[in-house]
Amino acid sequence: MALPGCLQGGSAGARSRSCRPRAQRVAPIAPAAAPLAYGRRFRGPQPAAVALARGVGEVAEQRRERAAAEPAQQPAARPAASANGKRAAEDDRPANLRNIVFVSSEAAPWSKTGGLGDVVGSLPGALAARGHRVMVVVPRYAEYEDTHDTGVTVELLGHSEVGYFHRRHKGVDWVFVDHVSYKRPNLYADELGPYGDNQFRFTLLCLAACEAPLHLPLPPAEGGEPTLYGEDITFLANDWHGSLVPVYLAAKYRPHGVYTNARSVLAIHNPHQRQGSYAEEGRSVNHLKAGIATADRLLTVSPGYSTEITTYLGGWGLEGLLGARQPVLSGIVNGIDEDEWDPSTDVHLARNYSLADFKAGKAANKAALQKELGLPVDPDVPLLCFIGRLDFQKGADLVLQVAPWLMSQGVQLICLGTGTPDLESGLRWLESSFPEQARGWVGFNVAMSHKMTAAADVLLMPSRFEPCGLNQLYAMRYGAVPVAHKTGGLRDTVIDFDPFAQPPVGTGWTFSNFEAGGLMHAIGTALTTLKKHPGDFEGIQRRGMARDSSWNGAAREYEQVFDWMHMDPPYCR
Ligand SMILES: Nc1ncnc2c1ncn2[C@@H]1O[C@H](COP(=O)(O)OP(=O)(O)O[C@H]2O[C@H](CO)[C@@H](O)[C@H](O)[C@H]2O)[C@@H](O)[C@H]1O
């Protein structure tokens, strides 16, 4: 297949006029020598220079010879060992065990600005627990504790030398790419806007991730000598930051016989992200578009959103391309990190609780939060919370719009978020206008987000669009009832309460019209149910808490996508 037009004209990092870089551009692909021990470097005259001189074709030929002489470790032969000592149940073992490499700009707990960090912090562990060998490649934004320098460095994009730090945690190889451009106070932007070199920074990440399985000898989960992941890789690239992985596989590696058995999935968590100053206005290369055009499979984080994204209203200008690739576009609802978000063990809570004693547990957490924030301590006043980025997506403006009406309903409202200056000012206005009833916490505070989720009766999620949404999943697990806009993943995960169904069904309320009236109507119904039909409200809480939000089910669906993908030839050859 010819490479699509969006790739022609070069990328921010490679500035090549052609899709296929010349042989000398691929120097970092190391020759297939014996596996490298920790501490050996690619810099200097040896491997990189040798690879340069030989060209990638020769390197690939050597790999094949070596593979014939020493058959590579077959992932499928490994036992389903795991992360936290957990093992996939015997009847729930994946048909094919794979070498999976995540490429992401964030992974909690090391780096997180939102839901992407949560997902990449927890899904890899679930896949490792099912027996896969899993590596996650993320930037090394800071000096992370408990990571060690592998000593391996590779020179990429001309003169940019990256190093690799490593930690084995929850059965996963966490690999941190070290480069000076990642060492900034924030991940993507400062007060002047997105960093001007973001495209370079994440081009570098993609290349470093492509090189890691070839260069980085890591100890296998079951112990023993370090081995390379090799070439038989399932890449899982996330958002625009990882989008050049499929491009490089298609344009740089496969044409030279490297990664011919590798495949790539592009997971779209949020297409409405700024990658650089002008990128989204079409005046620059669009990495996400390039990834969509070249990945073997596409994923979004809910079935609902996978449909919305192919429409004019949800595609952010990419709906045509996404529509054309709809046959390979799947939607899988996120799971949650059940260790971090568990009310029975959560270290941030004033009192831990479970389904058995949730009413007393939530009452204790509500009182503690009211006291901490200087609100009147009152068990009977309904407590509504909002947590999220203060931007166009999350609909904080709608919450502020209905706030005066809400206050007249005799509730307490706590909002936590950070984002655009106007909405941050809005939170301050809320608190100063209604000091007896409202708090607006401007900032990113994980502990506070846990406390609020435990204390809340109702969690507001009036997102304009929402690929999946995690806060409503956390809320349900903590017995807070979501009131959400009926969009994307919120539509898929929040089931409207139906008091007439036998037995009653529902885990919250949604509203269809994105306007103040829609939100007020849904909140009004929730408050009436809470006050006048407490038994019904408790049933909603119980069903939410019992909902299965584990990653294991989602991991199974990911495996299905991987299996389909590996049955097909590469999309771009
Ligand atoms: N001020 C603050 N203080 C503390 N914690 C805060 C915070 N603001 C946000 N958070 C936390 O950040 C996470 C946000 O996750 P979401 O899924 O709701 O949104 P996000 O839009 O970032 O993610 C994108 O990717 C995810 C993952 O796929 C999709 O679910 C989502 O729809 C998509 O937009 C939650 O863990 C939340 O608690």
PDBQT file of the ligand as one rigid body, heavy atoms in Angstrom, charges set to zero:
ROOT
HETATM    1  N1  LIG A 601      -7.259  18.272  39.451  1.00  0.00    +0.000 N 
HETATM    2  C1  LIG A 601      -7.108  16.975  39.576  1.00  0.00    +0.000 A 
HETATM    3  N2  LIG A 601      -6.554  16.449  40.684  1.00  0.00    +0.000 NA
HETATM    4  C2  LIG A 601      -6.396  15.120  40.810  1.00  0.00    +0.000 A 
HETATM    5  N3  LIG A 601      -6.741  14.227  39.875  1.00  0.00    +0.000 NA
HETATM    6  C3  LIG A 601      -7.289  14.710  38.759  1.00  0.00    +0.000 A 
HETATM    7  C4  LIG A 601      -7.494  16.095  38.533  1.00  0.00    +0.000 A 
HETATM    8  N4  LIG A 601      -8.029  16.262  37.312  1.00  0.00    +0.000 NA
HETATM    9  C5  LIG A 601      -8.161  15.045  36.784  1.00  0.00    +0.000 A 
HETATM   10  N5  LIG A 601      -7.713  14.109  37.653  1.00  0.00    +0.000 N 
HETATM   11  C6  LIG A 601      -7.644  12.679  37.463  1.00  0.00    +0.000 C 
HETATM   12  O1  LIG A 601      -7.210  12.440  36.125  1.00  0.00    +0.000 OA
HETATM   13  C7  LIG A 601      -7.941  11.345  35.603  1.00  0.00    +0.000 C 
HETATM   14  C8  LIG A 601      -8.818  11.847  34.469  1.00  0.00    +0.000 C 
HETATM   15  O2  LIG A 601      -9.278  10.772  33.761  1.00  0.00    +0.000 OA
HETATM   16  P1  LIG A 601     -10.421  10.874  32.666  1.00  0.00    +0.000 P 
HETATM   17  O3  LIG A 601     -10.530   9.558  32.048  1.00  0.00    +0.000 OA
HETATM   18  O4  LIG A 601     -11.637  11.383  33.309  1.00  0.00    +0.000 OA
HETATM   19  O5  LIG A 601      -9.959  12.026  31.688  1.00  0.00    +0.000 OA
HETATM   20  P2  LIG A 601      -8.881  12.414  30.565  1.00  0.00    +0.000 P 
HETATM   21  O6  LIG A 601      -9.647  13.341  29.732  1.00  0.00    +0.000 OA
HETATM   22  O7  LIG A 601      -7.650  12.932  31.179  1.00  0.00    +0.000 OA
HETATM   23  O8  LIG A 601      -8.488  11.112  29.770  1.00  0.00    +0.000 OA
HETATM   24  C9  LIG A 601      -8.601  10.691  28.405  1.00  0.00    +0.000 C 
HETATM   25  O9  LIG A 601      -8.146   9.336  28.422  1.00  0.00    +0.000 OA
HETATM   26  C10 LIG A 601      -8.868   8.535  29.330  1.00  0.00    +0.000 C 
HETATM   27  C11 LIG A 601      -8.187   7.171  29.344  1.00  0.00    +0.000 C 
HETATM   28  O10 LIG A 601      -8.458   6.431  28.216  1.00  0.00    +0.000 OA
HETATM   29  C12 LIG A 601     -10.320   8.459  28.951  1.00  0.00    +0.000 C 
HETATM   30  O11 LIG A 601     -11.017   7.758  29.967  1.00  0.00    +0.000 OA
HETATM   31  C13 LIG A 601     -10.900   9.859  28.811  1.00  0.00    +0.000 C 
HETATM   32  O12 LIG A 601     -12.222   9.788  28.321  1.00  0.00    +0.000 OA
HETATM   33  C14 LIG A 601     -10.048  10.680  27.878  1.00  0.00    +0.000 C 
HETATM   34  O13 LIG A 601     -10.533  11.995  27.758  1.00  0.00    +0.000 OA
HETATM   35  C15 LIG A 601      -8.718  10.768  36.747  1.00  0.00    +0.000 C 
HETATM   36  O14 LIG A 601      -7.953   9.824  37.424  1.00  0.00    +0.000 OA
HETATM   37  C16 LIG A 601      -8.951  11.995  37.627  1.00  0.00    +0.000 C 
HETATM   38  O15 LIG A 601      -9.225  11.681  38.942  1.00  0.00    +0.000 OA
ENDROOT
TORSDOF 0
